[in-house]
Amino acid sequence: MIIYHLEFIFQVVERLKISMKNKKITCIIILLYIVLLFAYPYILGRNVSDINGSLPFFDKIVQNTNLIPFNFNYDINLDIIVKNIALKLLLFVPFGMIMKKEVTFKQGICALLLLSICKEILHLVTFAGYFDINDILLYIVGYLIGWYLEIGNSQKKLSHNK
């Protein structure tokens, strides 16, 4: 699966009309971006395994999973909720901008869903976070913001070149 993603990144970079040196730099930037998407909870040192005490592994998995859209934990400070929403939105804006240049809308959404579900599952089973359907919905909104920002940039470039 990792090899498939690496091949996809190389194909995306190959299609870009840039010099070989810049292709390598672009490839490295995209790889770092994806690594950071998966690694930021580990970098921050998050670990939710202790929250549910000494429950068995699968009980902790169930406790750390939210499959109900728009079901937020209102016991948390509103400031934390706002920061969390902003982070989740901003994480996938660059992904939307990159994908707009390379794939159709449908292909981009499929890649986004695959990436975000893998990310959420990895964080869940390693107890670096929760599997929250709200996060995936926010990733989609962030992706759409990036997609439409790139459309705006493309239209500005076209009108500027006329």
Stockholm file with secondary structure:
# STOCKHOLM 1.0

chainA/1-162         MIIYHLEFIFQVVERLKISMKNKKITCIIILLYIVLLFAYPYILGRNVSDINGSLPFFDKIVQNTNLIPFNFNYDINLDIIVKNIALKLLLFVPFGMIMKKEVTFKQGICALLLLSICKEILHLVTFAGYFDINDILLYIVGYLIGWYLEIGNSQKKLSHNK
#=GR chainA/1-162 SS CHHHHHHHHHHHHHHSCCCHHHHHHHHHHHHHHHHHHHHHHHHTTCCCTTTTTTCCHHHHHHHTEECSTTCCCTTSCHHHHHHHHHHHHHHTHHHHHHHHHHSCHHHHHHHHHHHHHHHHHHHHHTTSSCEEHHHHHHHHHHHHHHHHHHHHHHHHHHHHHC
#=GC SS_cons         CHHHHHHHHHHHHHHSCCCHHHHHHHHHHHHHHHHHHHHHHHHTTCCCTTTTTTCCHHHHHHHTEECSTTCCCTTSCHHHHHHHHHHHHHHTHHHHHHHHHHSCHHHHHHHHHHHHHHHHHHHHHTTSSCEEHHHHHHHHHHHHHHHHHHHHHHHHHHHHHC
//
